[in-house]
Amino acid sequence: MSKNNVLQISDVNDVLTALPKVDADATFWMIRANKGEYYTDFVTGQYVGIGYEEITLQESQENSNDNLSELFHDRKPKDNEGRPIPDGTYTSWIGQLKRFGNEIHAGDYVLVPSIASERFSLGVVLGEPYEITQDKLNSINSELIPGRKKSPYKKRIKIQFLRSFNRSEADPALYKMIYTQTTVSKINKYAPYILRAVFDAYVSGNKVYLTFPITQKEDIRARPYTAFTYYLTESYVALNQDSDPIIKNNVQSAGIVQLIIDVAPYAGLFGTIWVLLKAKTGFQIDVNVFKGKFKLTKEDNEIVAERIENSKSKRAIAEQKAEDEHLKRLLKMLEIANKANIPMDSIKADVPSELKEAVKKAAKPDDDNDQE
């Protein structure tokens, strides 16, 4: 076997370490870019901003709502068409300013929609809100960039944008969020759907979230679909018998199946097995687990496992008389997982791309191995 087809993993927990991490206690916000007009400027500039320039950031942070209402009445009594501004409008503006200036903190997540909310970008907040001067704003906006309309906002927050996704790729549950028209809104209840659209595998709190894409466009037959979800859950239970994994799905022909499992010693091995299951024939992973070294090889449509006793002696796990409960669980997991190949092929299911990358990253570096 070509060396390029072999990965060596010293600790399967390194697979979990390599997955994206999401703070389970973080707050999620949506900040609109003037109906998406400044979406590109936000994302490429790595920031978000807000207007209401009649009130400074410091004033919004230090004054009561009543005081801010008086300031707005004095500084902007009429709209652009000369009509008096209703008190309810001031109340809404003050709410946006207070959220932006006082409630968004480093570590929170911000979602920004494009024009018509056709595309979204998710980022993490890097610091507290700040305000730039007019001279600084003029300097920033003096350089014209084709296709990028720069915002006039002085009140800003630095953001590290992580990923983007199209509305068509997201769960329909997000549609209600899309129709929220406020400039700054808290969207914690939509976080699971957002994260599922952004990361197909990630760790949050004490759970691992694995999203398996199903790409079949025509109607999906029930039996291979239910067989796949059964093998998926039962293969993990075989390793962690006290667990109670959760399945979520959004399958309308093409769609997804999400498995939520515990962050446990077996989770990294479970992910490694499923990556190997859908790898090409002849692919091999050498892994240290259960205080032993194992060679897992993809042959035809199944995984074959061997325990490596030492550098010169090998024998099949199935031929051993070991009473080690861990080995029995591994064999049971492989038996169940191997059955999943046919239904997965039938519904064109795959394993999460983030999980594939995590397995590669967990492998020991080798200058002579490009880790295909």
C-alpha positions in Angstrom: 0.0 0.0 0.0 1.2 3.4 -0.9 2.5 5.4 2.1 0.3 8.3 0.9 -2.7 6.2 1.7 -1.9 5.7 5.4 -2.6 8.0 8.3 -1.1 7.4 11.8 -3.1 8.8 14.7 -1.5 8.5 18.2 -4.6 9.7 20.1 -8.1 9.6 18.7 -9.0 12.5 21.0 -6.9 14.6 18.7 -9.7 14.3 16.2 -12.0 16.2 18.5 -9.3 18.8 19.2 -9.1 19.5 15.5 -12.8 20.2 15.1 -14.1 23.8 15.3 -15.1 24.8 18.8 -18.2 26.9 19.6 -18.7 28.5 23.0 -22.0 27.0 24.3 -22.7 30.1 26.4 -22.0 32.7 23.7 -24.8 35.1 22.5 -25.7 35.2 18.9 -26.6 38.5 17.2 -27.8 39.6 13.7 -26.7 43.0 12.6 -28.1 44.2 9.3 -25.9 46.2 6.9 -28.5 48.8 5.8 -30.6 46.1 4.0 -27.3 44.4 2.9 -25.9 47.4 1.2 -22.7 47.3 3.3 -22.5 43.5 3.6 -19.3 43.3 1.5 -17.7 46.2 3.3 -18.4 44.5 6.7 -17.1 41.1 5.7 -14.0 42.3 3.8 -13.3 45.0 6.5 -13.8 42.5 9.3 -16.2 44.7 11.3 -19.8 45.6 11.8 -21.2 49.1 12.3 -24.3 51.0 13.1 -25.5 54.5 12.3 -27.7 56.9 14.3 -24.9 59.4 14.2 -26.9 62.0 16.1 -25.9 60.1 19.2 -22.3 59.2 20.0 -21.3 55.7 21.2 -20.3 57.1 24.6 -23.7 58.9 25.0 -25.6 55.7 24.1 -23.6 53.8 26.7 -23.8 56.3 29.6 -27.3 57.8 29.2 -30.7 56.5 30.2 -33.4 55.8 27.6 -35.3 58.9 28.6 -32.2 61.1 28.2 -31.4 59.5 24.8 -35.0 60.2 23.7 -34.6 63.9 24.6 -31.3 64.0 22.7 -32.9 62.5 19.6 -35.8 64.9 19.9 -33.4 67.9 20.0 -31.0 66.7 17.3 -33.3 64.9 14.9 -36.9 66.1 15.3 -37.9 65.3 11.7 -37.3 62.7 9.2 -35.7 63.3 5.7 -39.1 64.3 4.3 -39.7 66.9 7.0 -42.3 64.9 9.0 -42.1 64.7 12.8 -40.6 61.5 14.1 -42.9 59.4 16.3 -41.8 58.6 19.9 -42.0 54.9 19.0 -39.3 55.3 16.4 -37.0 56.9 18.9 -37.6 54.0 21.2 -36.6 51.6 18.5 -33.4 53.5 17.7 -32.4 53.7 21.3 -32.9 49.9 21.6 -30.6 49.3 18.7 -27.9 51.6 20.1 -28.1 50.1 23.6 -27.7 46.6 22.2 -24.8 47.6 20.0 -23.0 49.6 22.6 -23.7 47.8 25.9 -24.7 44.1 25.2 -22.4 42.8 22.5 -19.2 41.5 23.9 -16.0 39.7 22.9 -16.7 36.1 22.2 -20.2 36.6 21.0 -21.2 35.6 17.4 -22.5 38.0 14.8 -24.5 37.1 11.7 -24.7 39.6 8.8 -27.1 39.2 5.9 -26.5 40.4 2.3 -28.9 42.2 0.1 -32.3 40.3 0.1 -30.7 38.0 2.7 -29.5 35.7 0.0 -26.2 35.1 1.8 -25.0 35.3 5.4 -21.6 35.5 7.1 -21.0 34.5 10.6 -18.2 36.0 12.7 -16.9 36.1 16.3 -16.7 39.4 18.2 -13.0 40.3 18.9 -13.5 43.3 21.2 -15.7 46.0 22.6 -17.5 48.6 20.5 -15.5 51.7 19.5 -16.1 54.9 17.6 -13.8 56.4 14.9 -13.5 60.1 14.1 -14.9 61.8 11.0 -11.3 62.3 9.7 -10.6 58.6 10.2 -13.8 57.7 8.4 -13.0 60.0 5.5 -9.6 58.4 5.2 -11.0 54.9 5.2 -13.6 55.7 2.6 -11.4 57.8 0.4 -10.2 54.7 -1.5 -12.9 53.5 -3.9 -13.1 49.8 -4.5 -15.3 48.4 -7.3 -18.2 46.3 -6.1 -17.8 47.4 -2.5 -19.9 50.2 -1.1 -18.3 51.5 2.1 -20.4 52.3 5.1 -20.6 55.8 6.7 -20.8 54.2 10.2 -18.5 55.5 12.9 -19.7 53.2 15.7 -18.0 49.8 15.0 -17.1 46.4 16.4 -14.2 44.3 15.2 -15.2 40.9 13.9 -13.4 37.8 12.7 -15.6 36.4 10.1 -15.5 32.6 10.0 -17.7 31.2 7.3 -20.5 32.2 4.9 -23.5 30.3 3.6 -26.3 30.8 1.1 -29.9 31.0 2.3 -30.8 28.1 0.0 -28.3 25.9 2.0 -29.8 26.7 5.3 -32.7 25.2 7.3 -36.1 26.8 6.5 -36.4 27.6 10.2 -34.1 30.6 9.6 -36.7 32.2 7.4 -38.5 33.7 10.3 -35.3 35.3 11.5 -34.7 36.7 8.1 -37.9 38.7 8.2 -36.9 40.4 11.5 -36.2 44.0 10.3 -34.5 45.5 13.4 -30.9 46.6 12.9 -29.5 44.6 15.9 -31.4 41.6 17.2 -30.6 38.7 19.5 -31.0 35.4 17.6 -29.9 32.7 20.2 -32.9 30.5 19.3 -31.6 30.2 15.7 -28.1 29.3 16.7 -28.4 25.6 16.1 -29.6 26.2 12.5 -26.9 28.8 11.9 -24.1 26.5 13.2 -25.4 23.6 11.2 -25.2 25.7 8.0 -21.7 27.0 8.8 -20.0 23.8 10.3 -20.9 20.3 9.3 -19.0 19.1 12.4 -18.1 21.0 15.5 -17.8 20.7 19.3 -19.9 22.8 21.7 -20.1 22.3 25.4 -20.1 18.6 26.1 -21.5 17.6 22.7 -20.1 16.8 19.3 -22.4 17.8 16.3 -21.9 15.8 13.1 -23.9 16.7 10.0 -24.0 14.1 7.3 -25.0 15.5 3.9 -27.5 13.6 1.7 -27.1 14.8 -1.9 -29.7 12.6 -3.7 -32.1 15.0 -5.5 -34.9 12.6 -6.3 -37.2 11.1 -3.7 -35.4 9.2 -1.0 -36.6 5.6 -0.4 -37.6 5.0 3.2 -35.8 1.8 4.0 -32.2 2.8 3.1 -32.8 6.1 4.8 -34.0 4.5 8.1 -31.3 1.9 7.8 -28.6 4.6 7.6 -29.9 6.5 10.6 -30.2 3.2 12.6 -26.6 2.2 11.8 -25.3 5.7 12.5 -26.8 5.8 16.0 -26.3 2.2 16.9 -22.6 2.2 15.9 -22.0 4.9 18.4 -24.0 3.2 21.1 -22.0 0.1 20.6 -18.9 2.1 21.7 -20.6 4.1 24.4 -23.4 2.0 25.8 -24.6 4.5 28.3 -25.1 7.2 25.7 -28.3 8.5 24.3 -27.4 10.2 20.9 -29.8 12.6 19.3 -30.7 12.6 15.6 -32.0 15.7 13.8 -32.8 15.8 10.1 -33.9 18.1 7.3 -34.3 15.8 4.4 -36.4 16.9 1.4 -34.6 14.9 -1.2 -31.2 16.6 -0.8 -30.7 17.5 2.8 -28.9 16.6 6.0 -28.9 14.2 9.0 -27.3 15.5 12.2 -26.1 13.3 14.9 -25.4 14.8 18.3 -23.1 12.7 20.6 -21.3 13.1 23.9 -17.8 14.4 24.1 -16.5 11.0 25.3 -13.3 9.0 24.9 -15.0 7.0 22.1 -16.1 10.1 20.1 -12.8 10.5 18.3 -12.7 6.8 17.3 -16.3 6.9 16.1 -15.5 9.9 13.8 -12.3 8.2 12.5 -14.2 5.0 11.7 -16.9 6.9 9.7 -14.3 8.8 7.7 -12.5 5.6 6.9 -15.8 4.0 5.9 -16.4 6.5 3.1 -12.7 6.7 2.1 -11.4 5.0 -1.0 -10.5 1.3 -1.1 -6.9 0.7 0.1 -7.0 3.6 2.6 -5.5 2.8 6.0 -5.5 4.4 9.4 -3.1 3.3 12.1 -4.4 4.4 15.5 -3.4 4.0 19.1 -6.5 3.3 21.2 -7.5 1.1 24.2 -3.8 0.9 25.1 -3.0 -0.9 21.9 -2.2 -0.1 18.3 -4.6 -1.0 15.5 -4.6 -1.0 11.8 -7.9 -0.1 10.2 -8.0 -0.7 6.4 -10.8 0.1 3.9 -11.1 -2.9 1.7 -13.9 -2.9 -0.9 -17.0 -1.8 1.0 -16.0 -2.5 4.5 -13.3 -1.8 7.2 -11.0 -4.6 8.2 -9.3 -4.3 11.6 -6.1 -5.8 12.9 -4.3 -5.4 16.2 -0.6 -4.7 15.8 1.1 -6.6 18.7 4.5 -5.2 17.8 6.5 -4.1 14.7 6.9 -7.7 13.5 3.8 -9.5 14.6 0.2 -8.9 13.5 -3.0 -11.0 13.8 -6.7 -10.3 13.2 -8.6 -9.0 16.2 -11.4 -11.5 15.5 -8.9 -14.4 16.0 -7.9 -13.2 19.5 -9.4 -14.6 22.7 -9.0 -11.3 24.5 -11.7 -10.6 27.0 -11.1 -6.9 26.9 -14.5 -5.2 26.8 -13.1 -2.3 24.8 -12.1 -4.7 22.0 -15.6 -6.2 21.9 -17.1 -2.7 21.6 -14.8 -1.8 18.8 -15.7 -5.0 16.9 -19.4 -4.4 17.4 -19.0 -0.8 16.2 -17.2 -2.0 13.1 -19.8 -4.6 12.4 -22.6 -2.1 12.5 -20.8 0.6 10.7 -19.8 -1.7 7.8 -23.5 -2.4 7.2 -24.1 1.3 6.6 -22.2 1.5 3.2 -25.1 0.2 1.1 -27.8 2.4 2.4 -25.4 5.4 2.4 -24.7 4.8 -1.3 -28.4 4.4 -2.0 -29.3 7.8 -0.6 -25.9 9.4 -1.6 -24.9 10.2 2.0 -21.4 11.3 2.9 -19.5 12.1 6.1 -19.0 15.7 7.3 -16.1 17.5 5.5 -15.0 19.1 8.8 -14.6 15.6 10.3 -12.5 14.5 7.3 -10.2 17.4 7.8 -10.0 16.8 11.6 -8.9 13.2 11.0 -6.1 14.5 8.7 -5.0 17.1 11.2 -4.9 14.5 14.0 -2.5 12.4 12.0 1.2 12.5 12.9 3.0 14.9 10.5 5.2 13.1 8.0 7.2 15.1 5.4 7.0 12.1 3.1 3.3 11.7 3.5 0.9 14.1 1.8 -2.0 12.6 3.7 -4.4 12.4 0.9 
